[in-house]
């Protein structure tokens, strides 16, 4: 049922003698602005940074994977170490600011790349779908292990991770935020499992790493592609972040705790092709 | 005639009228004022919770008088102090020659008979302040420890401050009603979506001293607060995004107010002065370091007026208000003491019906898209000519014509004076207009027709009608 068309509202024309009431002539004079906000001239990626080694790479996997993926796609962009998730529309880093001041996050960045025909995907449809499955596997299995290593291995959490993520906030708020973040991580890990068992989490990470190692083989990129894709970006980001975490050298620390702190790193080091791949990618794309 | 005389002589003399009694009383007082006397004992009756030591302190200067006049003045003064402590409903004074058989000849006993106010006090209400309305509730416990301490817990929900919780415990200093110290804790969510696309959450603790000096009212306070700027609007500007996050401020501030106006909302004469200084970064705590000064002065002059207005029956109904010229000047400077830019929550904002009319709230000064960013230095001034309206001179209604001007700029510590002056005068925002003022008992309401004359590019001005509601107008 269509609604009856309503008649248009009448527009009231002001009589000519009342026209001055609109004050169209005012203001009489416009002076220059008191402040000109800076405008980015090219896209900027807002990330956590600077990284562990080299100032360029972010220490956060999500930021690093997007950072390196944009490089794969040939986007000319700046990296800004904002370290402040609250600045993002989704309260999460990274996000991409496209001139003049449009903010893109998550899937929006992929859409933007696609629209500009810059995205890199595998040519074969089946492989592309399979690569997405690998991305999910990395995010699930390796992601859980990385979160565990960063926030729940006491040595890493207190000595390294908290400082990296909240070091720019003044004390004692940084401690409080780190504590909150840790609680958040525990909650997010408990979504998929009933109890947190260190061995179980690292075991599934080891399985994922073996699968990735086999998949990569001796190729330059996953699936034997000639160019890197989003899977390479994600895989590299995880490997790099895991390998780049500094080792605790404090001799007073408990030996057992020290071993746990480097357990995930050792799992990656077991696969020489993955280590070689990470080093090569780093020197090609981030130096 | 005969009857009258008889009656008068038969009965007792008629009781004196009030005037007569007062006259006699004054005569008596005058005659005895200079006679020696001293206070022999002082008693306070009717207290249950108030501590003896506190009362001793509060009434201590009653004993200094050497003459009857001194004693009467001292007693009156003490009664006034007790009343102003806000813990007694009523304070009655009884002054008598001492009953103590061992007392000296010219000794007096003083008895204060008081009634304590109820201890718990619940209040709910709606309030209208400077451009903001809110509803609030509070619980007050008076005289908590028997020393006129006040424990106040309040919550409010409003338009600008989405929610605010406050807790404070205060006590008088030296049992004086004019000086209080308090400790407080607060948590406020400020909604700045309208003009700056963000919300601000402030949590803090502080201590405050409020007191009077010979020059005026002082407030010295320390505050430690954790501010979070978050919930940036989807279309918020990049400048606001860069402000997001946490900051910690540890600051001491002093503010001084000297108010000699005859009315706060619509003064006809007198002047008002306010100085505020704030030093942030005290004790090397926090990441916010700055020195902030703000000055406000206003003066009002009345011309004509003062005649008594009578209604048609010839009864006085009001005093003619005359024509009032009022001038208001404000200025502020924020100097950061580290290389960081000041936080938006510490910066000055300018514009709106209460400051520069003809511009939107926070519509003057640095801006990115539609978000006002605030500035580090400003000046603003306003001249108003306030006149009574014909036939409505006895109502709290006035007409006025005004000129408002001001400028708000970003400023970096170390900028030379000449550059600062140049920047402050380069882009003045000026508006003129006229309107009607209604002085309500709690706030002032204005409806103005505004014409912006000059603006800085980016200013959010408003041609035509503008409504203003608040306490502190320029």
Interface residues (C-beta under 8 A of the other chain):
Chain A: X21 X22 X23 X26 X27 X28 X29 X30 X31 X32 X33 X34 X35 X37 X38 X40 X82 X84 X86 X87 X88 X89 X91 X97 X101 X103 X169 X170 X173 X177
Chain B: X226 X228 X229 X230 X232 X234 X237 X238 X239 X241 X242 X244 X245 X246 X247 X248 X285 X286 X287 X365 X366 X367 X368 X369 X373 X375 X407 X408 X409 X410 X423 X426 X427 X428 X451 X452 X453 X454 X455 X456 X457 X458 X461 X463 X464
